[in-house]
């Protein structure tokens, strides 16, 4: 856990929120604190209905405790990641023993996607914790129980996952393979497995203490625990929206509960990918753990032949989640992340046998050498040869000296792999690979967060804009990004986020015409069109692949000025 804290927490406090998602959630959380409006989140003056508000509530709470956004916005993800590791360890310890619990947590921490996602302020780390806690409660109750408290806590966590992102209900799918195993007479509970091992005979469902007569109300209490967090959020929100009769709030309710859930799942308008998309994600983003999966197929087949429910339930849930997310046309790499803990839980009992294989240690050693060599060579090539790709990356981040500091960071991230490989040798190749990964995960944010933070967060753009307009100037935003409004150090005007760029610009020009001497407009280059004369506008640079310009009333062409438009 100390290693996890160092790896997952490295760099917290060294950067502001980065796009695409972090500034949005931080902005919504800040506006919650400023306006005291917790049921109806706002992005600027528009309601934000894309996601439920749980992460924004958590970020606002962290800011209230720490009084600084640089630390606050990443803390919910860090705590969710550490909590997921603890839950996974305790679950594996209950189902097997402490050594298997350590293996399961270590496998999760060694997975590339887990570390990458948890180190960003997105909803998915929080959802991961909720679904893992939900799965854990059901697994402990069904396989080690009866433990009704664990079951109820698992159902409550699944409901909390619904408040986080809507798909927390997937944790309840764990009951399907459990019911199937019971109906087939598998030795499901711990007592049944022990009796089957002692008697070398089957233990039918009549011996299952989890399903004792009179327990119907306890199972029903699980449904109540699942609904409790959902109703605690949904009921006040619906009462406020329906009671006010406000059209904007009613549209928010419809958008959040229908358009962003069922409609988005059935006919997604973003991130459309083929049905096999997640196969590539699991192979690449789950490295190096994904390399173990083909080796474990024969062992898992043997486990299932022996009616090992502790392996069946995690594997079956993984397949159910994979099918669920593969059926929707809209897919993102993050969606399949909650399956990683269950895969680690199924791998952990066999890890001792895998680590004893000499060829696996040597393979891990080769991977460590290749990873270190690739990083060192790529960094040195970019630093010394200045290829076009390296120049483009440096220009995109507005780095001086061709991005020399960035390429040194790449080299520094690769060196620990080579050092660990040289020190630990092939016979301890797995430790060498894991040690190199851990060191690289720490070095990279410490080296790059201060280097890239001003450009990535939009802080540099807003600082230039505020310096250019002077202390008495006013700024209006057109086709703006959330990071710009978040980084503003003075009140700014904005004309809607989701509206068309032409409508935003029209209203901005009217606003500017009311006080042309002191009002400036900060605009994305894509929205300038034919109304703004670039020769009279001020280029503020590039941030996140967007070019930003600042102009006063003198840069507006005659045909686009409000008076001319009125005539």
ABEGO torsion letter per residue (X at the ends): XAAAAAAAABGBGABBBBOAAAAAAAAAAAAAAAAGBAABBBBEABBBAABBAAAAAAAAAAAAAAGBAAAAAAAAAAAAAAAAAAAAAAAAAAABBAAAAAAAAAAAAABAAAAAAAABBBAAAAAAAAAAAAAAAAAAAAAAOBBAAAAAAAAAAAAAAAAAAGAAAAAAAAAAAAAAAAAAGBBABAAAAAAAAAAGBBBBAAABAAABBGAAAAAAAAAAAAAAAAAAAAAAAAAAAAAAGBAAAAAAAAAAAAAABAAAAABBABGBBBAAAAAAAAAAAAOAAAAAAAAAAAAAAAAAAAGBAAAAAAAAAAAAAAAAAAABABBBAAAAAAAAAAAAAAAAAAAAAAAABAAAAAAAAAAAAAAAAAAAAAAAAAAAAGBAAAAAAAAAAGBBGGGAAAAAAAAAAAAAAAAAAAAAEAAAAAAAAAAAAAAAAAAAAAAAAAAAAAAAAGAAAAAAAAAAAEAABBBBBBGBBAAAAAABABBBBBAEAABBAAAAAAAAAAAAAABAAABBBBBBAAAAEAABBAAABBBAEBBGGBBBBBBBAAABBAAABAAAAAX
